[in-house]
Amino acid sequence: MAFWNDMLILIVTNSQMTERGREMPKIFLDPGHGGNDTGAVGNGLREKDITLSIALEISRILQNEYEGVSVQLSRTKDETVSLAERTRRANSWGADLYVSIHVNAGGGTGFEDYIYHGLSESSQTARIRDVLHEEIVRATQFRDRGKKKANFHVLRETKMSAVLTENGFIDHKEDAKQLTDPNFLRMIARGHVNGLERALGLKKKASNPNNPPRDPDKGMPSTGRLTRVIVDGKQVGAFVEPDNVLRQVEHYLGRAKRIVLEQVEE
């Protein structure tokens, strides 16, 4: 136990809850529109096709590269699924996070995202949104249009944290050009995954070629053990690298009443 700037930071070691014993995070991916609902159209593109491509790639990466993660999609093909059915499935499954994937229209350019308008900026959903936003903008280099709130059905009727992402403008020439590139769609997906990894503390499979060993000459040495960061009773991340743990602690200093660092035994 320690105090830092009058804030309690409790460090728990030798946890009884092992990494293998943790419940799988359940991520529900919702590619917007589909079937007889094309979504936005422009420059020869249809929103429903782009969102499905991104969602399928996110699912592929999560299941191929990460341990202990469970993924469901509202649709895996071009079919009509009502908004009520999408949220019903996520709620019935007991998802931990709902990510609704969209493409924007209306004459702008860049990336923005939404959470339910009744939530505060200190809510768990807002914290997850903040991390997703940062990683998607970093991966895509989209113009940052900011973090927004709305009363959308999928944000209002879901029982778990829910974030809706708007990935470029289909009616903007330069954005549309990028959205026609499969490699760029993979970059959008990778940005989402990077955000999910940080926000939910996902752990990469040790043997995966996309998870190279850290340079021992850079940053604090890794203990090889997972450290959960719990802020005011809610887990905000779980990390192997001490640098990442330290960044989270610094981020919440002055904003939280209690920070717990729990080392998880393998």
C-alpha positions in Angstrom: 0.0 0.0 0.0 1.3 3.5 -0.8 0.2 7.1 -1.0 1.0 9.3 -3.9 0.0 13.0 -3.8 -2.5 12.1 -1.1 -4.1 9.3 -3.2 -4.2 5.7 -2.1 -2.5 3.3 -4.5 -2.9 -0.3 -3.4 -0.5 -2.8 -4.9 -1.8 -6.4 -4.7 0.7 -9.2 -5.5 0.3 -13.0 -5.8 -3.4 -12.7 -6.7 -5.5 -15.7 -6.3 -7.2 -15.0 -9.6 -5.0 -16.3 -12.3 -5.0 -15.1 -15.9 -6.4 -18.4 -17.0 -9.2 -18.0 -14.4 -10.4 -14.6 -15.7 -13.6 -14.6 -17.5 -13.3 -14.1 -21.3 -14.1 -10.5 -22.4 -17.2 -10.6 -24.6 -17.0 -8.1 -27.5 -20.0 -7.6 -29.7 -19.2 -6.1 -33.1 -22.0 -4.4 -35.0 -21.3 -3.6 -38.7 -23.8 -0.9 -39.4 -26.7 -1.4 -41.9 -26.9 -4.4 -44.3 -29.4 -6.1 -46.6 -32.0 -3.7 -47.8 -30.4 -0.9 -45.7 -27.4 0.3 -47.7 -26.5 3.0 -45.2 -24.7 6.0 -46.8 -23.6 5.9 -50.4 -21.1 7.9 -52.4 -18.3 7.6 -54.8 -19.4 4.2 -55.9 -19.3 2.8 -52.3 -22.0 1.5 -49.9 -21.6 1.9 -46.2 -22.9 -1.5 -45.5 -20.1 -3.2 -47.4 -17.3 -1.2 -45.8 -18.6 -1.7 -42.2 -18.9 -5.5 -42.8 -15.3 -5.7 -44.1 -14.0 -3.8 -41.1 -15.9 -5.8 -38.5 -14.9 -9.1 -40.0 -11.2 -8.1 -40.0 -11.5 -6.9 -36.3 -13.0 -10.3 -35.4 -10.3 -12.2 -37.3 -7.5 -10.3 -35.6 -9.0 -10.6 -32.1 -9.5 -14.4 -32.5 -6.2 -15.1 -34.2 -3.9 -12.9 -32.1 -5.4 -12.7 -28.6 -6.0 -15.1 -25.8 -9.3 -15.5 -23.9 -11.5 -13.2 -26.0 -15.0 -14.0 -27.2 -16.5 -12.2 -30.2 -19.9 -12.1 -31.7 -21.2 -10.0 -34.7 -24.6 -8.7 -35.4 -24.2 -9.9 -39.0 -21.5 -11.8 -40.9 -23.0 -11.3 -44.4 -25.1 -8.8 -46.3 -28.4 -9.2 -44.5 -31.0 -7.0 -42.9 -30.9 -6.9 -39.1 -33.1 -4.5 -37.2 -31.6 -2.2 -34.5 -33.8 -3.8 -31.9 -32.5 -7.3 -32.9 -28.9 -6.1 -32.7 -29.2 -4.8 -29.2 -31.3 -7.8 -28.1 -28.6 -10.2 -29.2 -25.8 -8.3 -27.4 -27.9 -8.0 -24.2 -28.9 -11.7 -24.3 -25.3 -12.8 -24.8 -24.1 -10.6 -21.9 -21.5 -8.7 -23.9 -19.0 -6.6 -22.0 -18.6 -4.1 -24.8 -20.6 -3.2 -27.9 -18.8 -1.6 -30.8 -21.0 -0.3 -33.7 -19.0 0.4 -36.9 -20.1 3.0 -39.4 -19.0 5.3 -42.2 -20.1 8.9 -42.2 -21.6 11.2 -44.8 -22.7 14.8 -45.1 -19.8 16.7 -46.6 -17.2 16.4 -43.8 -13.9 14.4 -43.5 -12.2 12.4 -40.8 -13.1 10.3 -37.8 -15.4 10.7 -34.9 -17.2 8.5 -32.4 -20.2 8.5 -30.1 -21.3 7.3 -26.7 -24.7 7.7 -25.1 -25.6 11.3 -24.4 -26.6 10.6 -20.8 -23.1 9.4 -19.8 -20.5 11.5 -18.1 -16.9 12.0 -19.3 -15.7 10.0 -16.2 -17.9 7.0 -17.0 -16.3 3.6 -17.8 -17.8 3.9 -21.3 -16.2 7.3 -21.9 -12.8 5.9 -20.7 -13.1 3.0 -23.2 -14.1 5.5 -25.9 -11.1 7.7 -25.2 -8.7 4.8 -25.8 -10.5 3.6 -28.9 -10.5 7.1 -30.3 -6.8 7.6 -29.7 -5.8 4.3 -31.3 -8.0 4.6 -34.4 -6.9 8.2 -35.2 -3.3 7.1 -34.7 -3.6 4.1 -37.0 -5.6 5.8 -39.8 -4.2 9.4 -39.5 -7.8 10.5 -40.1 -8.6 14.1 -39.3 -9.8 14.0 -35.6 -13.4 15.3 -35.5 -13.7 14.8 -31.8 -15.5 12.6 -29.3 -19.3 13.1 -29.3 -22.5 12.0 -27.7 -25.9 11.0 -29.1 -29.2 9.2 -28.3 -28.7 6.5 -30.9 -30.6 3.3 -30.3 -27.5 1.1 -30.1 -26.0 3.4 -27.5 -29.2 3.8 -25.5 -30.7 0.2 -25.5 -27.5 -1.7 -24.8 -26.9 -2.9 -21.2 -23.1 -2.8 -21.5 -20.6 -0.1 -22.5 -21.3 0.9 -26.2 -19.3 3.0 -28.6 -20.2 3.9 -32.2 -17.4 4.8 -34.6 -17.7 6.8 -37.8 -14.7 5.9 -40.0 -14.3 8.6 -42.7 -16.8 10.2 -45.0 -18.1 8.1 -47.9 -19.1 11.3 -49.9 -15.7 12.9 -49.5 -13.3 12.2 -52.4 -10.1 11.6 -50.4 -11.8 9.7 -47.6 -13.6 7.5 -50.2 -10.4 6.8 -52.0 -8.9 5.4 -48.8 -12.1 3.4 -48.1 -11.7 1.6 -51.4 -8.3 0.3 -50.3 -8.4 -3.1 -48.5 -5.1 -2.3 -46.8 -6.6 0.9 -45.4 -9.7 -0.9 -44.1 -7.3 -3.3 -42.4 -5.6 -0.3 -40.8 -9.0 0.9 -39.5 -9.6 -2.6 -38.1 -6.2 -2.6 -36.5 -6.8 0.7 -34.8 -10.0 -0.6 -33.3 -8.2 -3.7 -32.1 -5.3 -1.7 -30.6 -7.9 0.3 -28.7 -9.7 -2.8 -27.5 -6.4 -4.3 -26.3 -5.6 -1.3 -24.2 -9.1 -0.7 -22.9 -9.9 -4.3 -22.0 -6.4 -5.5 -21.1 -6.4 -8.1 -23.8 -3.4 -10.4 -23.9 -1.7 -11.4 -27.1 -0.8 -15.0 -27.8 2.9 -15.4 -27.0 3.8 -17.2 -30.3 2.0 -14.8 -32.6 4.4 -13.1 -35.1 2.5 -9.8 -34.8 3.6 -9.7 -31.1 7.4 -9.3 -31.3 9.4 -9.2 -28.1 10.0 -5.8 -26.5 13.4 -4.2 -27.0 15.1 -4.7 -23.6 17.0 -1.4 -24.0 13.8 0.7 -24.1 11.7 1.6 -21.2 11.2 -0.2 -17.9 12.1 -3.9 -17.9 9.1 -6.3 -18.2 8.4 -8.6 -15.3 6.6 -11.0 -17.7 3.5 -10.8 -15.4 0.2 -9.1 -16.0 -0.7 -6.2 -13.9 -4.4 -5.1 -13.7 -5.0 -1.4 -13.2 -8.2 -0.9 -11.2 -9.5 2.7 -10.7 -12.3 3.3 -8.2 -13.3 -0.3 -8.3 -13.3 -0.7 -12.1 -10.6 -2.3 -14.2 -9.3 0.2 -16.8 -6.6 -2.0 -18.3 -4.2 -4.9 -17.8 -0.6 -4.8 -18.9 2.6 -6.8 -19.0 4.9 -3.8 -19.6 5.5 -1.6 -16.5 5.7 1.5 -18.8 2.0 1.0 -19.7 1.1 0.5 -16.0 2.8 3.7 -15.1 1.1 5.7 -17.9 -2.3 4.6 -16.6 -1.4 5.5 -13.0 -0.2 9.0 -14.1 -3.4 9.4 -16.2 -5.7 8.9 -13.3 -3.7 10.7 -10.6 -5.8 13.6 -9.3 -9.0 12.2 -11.0 -9.5 9.0 -9.0 -9.9 8.3 -5.3 -8.3 4.9 -5.3 -6.0 3.1 -7.7 -5.2 -0.6 -7.3 -2.4 -2.5 -9.1 -3.0 -6.2 -9.0 -0.3 -8.5 -10.3 -1.8 -11.7 -11.8 0.0 -15.0 -11.6 0.2 -17.1 -14.8 
